[in-house]
Amino acid sequence: MIFTETKIKGAFIVDLELQRDIRGFFARSFCTQEFKAHGLKPTIAQCNLSFNYTKGTLRGMHYQKPPSQETKLVRCIRGAIYDVIIDLRPESPSYLSHIGVELTAENRLALYIPDSCAHGFQTLADETEVTYQMGDFYAPEYADGYRYDDPAFGIEWPLPISEISDKDKAWNLFVQKKIVR
C-alpha cells in the first residue's frame, strides 16, 4: 500500500499497489503491520456499508466523543464520493481545517480518518456504495456532528444536495457548542 499524509495530521490517503498479470490484479487493501509502521491505529471493531440511491446525497459531518472515538478507513467500491474530514483536535496544527478527497470505484483510493475528526461525504454518482472499517464500535450515546454547511468550516460541496437526513440538517453549528474531549 502507498500512504500519503494529507494536510490533516494523521489523515492519510491509502492507495493500492497493484500486482498485475493477465487475469487482472491483486492488491493488499489493509495490513496491520503497514498501518502501525505509519503510526496509524490498525484496530477494526466493525465494518459498515453505505448504499446511496441518488447523486448529490450528503451524509455527515459525524464523529464520536470520548471514550468511544472512531478511526475510519473509507473506500468507495461503486460510484464516486467527495469525502470530507474536519480536524476537531484542539492540539493539532490543522485544528478546524478540512480536506476533501474524491474516492471512486475506479481510483480505488481509501481515506484513513484519525479519531476526533468529523467525517462526511457527498455522492458524485447514482447508486454509490461506500465501505468503512471502524476502529471502535458505534455508540449512539457518544455520536455527535456539525452541520455540513457550517460557515466555521467553509466546506464547498461539489454538487447541489439532493438528499440529506433530517438529523444531518439539524446538527448544531460549531460556535454553538464545545467539543467534549
N, C-alpha and C positions, 0 to 999 in steps of 0.2 A: 504494500500500500504506500501511497505517497501522501504525506501530511504537509499541508501548507497553512501556517498560522495566519489568522486574519488580524485586522486592527483591534479586535476584541481579544484581550489577553486570555489565553486558554481555549479559544474557539478555533477550530481547525476545519478546513475543507479536506476531505479524505477522498482521494482518487484511487482508482483501482490500477494495479499493474497487471495488464492483460498478458496471459501466456497463450499466444495464438497458434493454431495449426489448421489443417484442412477442415476440421469439424466445427471450428468457431474459436472460442477462447475459454479459458478457466482463469479465475481470479479469486484471491482471498478478499473477503469483504469485512472481516473482523478478526483480530488476533489480540488476545490479552497481552502477550509479550510486547507487541509493537505499540499498543496503546500505553502501557506502562513506560516504555522507553521514551515516549514523548510527554511524560508527566500527566497523562490523562487517566481518569478513573475507568477501569475496564469492567466494572460491575454491570451485569444485566439482570435486573429484577423482573422485568416483564417486557414483552414485545406487543406493539399495537399496530393496527392497520386502519387508515382513514381512507374512505372512498368518498368522492365528491362528484356529484352529477354535473354541475354547471361551471363553466369557465367564469372566473371572477369571484368565486366563492372565497370568503375570508374566514379563517379560524385564528383566533388569538386576540390579545397578547397574553399568554398564560405562563405562570410559574408556580412553584410550591414553596411555601415558607418553611423555615426550620421547625421541627427537626427532620422534615421529610423533603429535603431538596432533591431535585431530579437533575441528573445529567441526561442528555439525549443524543442519540445518533440517528439522524433523519435522512431518509433516502426516498426519492420519488421513483416508483417502479413502473408507473404507467402515466402518461401525460407529462405535465410540467407544472412546477410551482415556483413562485418567488418567495423564498424562505427568509424570514427576518428574525434577528435576535437583538435584544436590548440588554446592555450590561447594567445590572442593578446592584453591583458590589461597590459600596462607597469607597473602599480602599483601593479599587482598581484604577489604573491610569486611564482606562477607557470608560469610566463611570458615566452612565447616561448616554453613551454613544450607541449607535446601532449599525448593523450591516445587513445587506440583503444579498442573497446568492440565488441564482437560478439553478434549480435542481430539476433534471429531466430524466426520463427513461433512457434517452439517447446518450447524455453525457455521463450517466451513472455516478455522478458525484454524490457524496454524503456530507452532511454538516454535523460536526461534533459541537454540542452546546454545553458549556460548563454550568454547574448549578448556580443559582442566584442570577440567572439571565432569563428574561421573558422571551417567549417564543411564539411565533405565529406565521401563517403563510397564506398566500393567495394563489388560487389555481389559475393557470395560464391556458388550460385546455379542458374541454369537457371530459368527463369520466376519468378523473385523475385519482391515482392511488398512491398513498404515502405510507412507508413503514417507519416505525420508531422503535429503537432499542432504548429502554428506560433504565436509568441507574438506581431508581428507587420505585417503590410501589405507589400507585396513585392513592392519595389520601385526601378525600374531599374536604375534610376539616382544615387542611393546610393549603388548599387551592386558592389562587388569587390571580389577579390580572390587571392590566391597564387597557384603556381604550386604544383601539387601532389607529384612531385619528388624533391622538393626544398631541397638542402643539409642543409640549415639552420635548418630544422626540422627533417630530418633523418627518415621519416616515412618508415617503412618496410611493404609494402603491401603483403598480403599472397599469391597472385596469379599473374601470368603474366597478363598484362592488355589486354583484348580482345576488348573492345570498350571504347572510350572516345571522348567527343565532341572537336571540333577544339578550341572552346572558353576555355575549361578547359586545353588544351595543351598549350595555349598561355598566360596564366596568367604570370605576372612578378615574378621574384624571390624576396624574402624578402629583400635582400640587395639593390634592385633597386628602392625602393620607401619607403616612410614613411607612417605609419598608421595615418589616419586623425581621430582625436577624437573630 
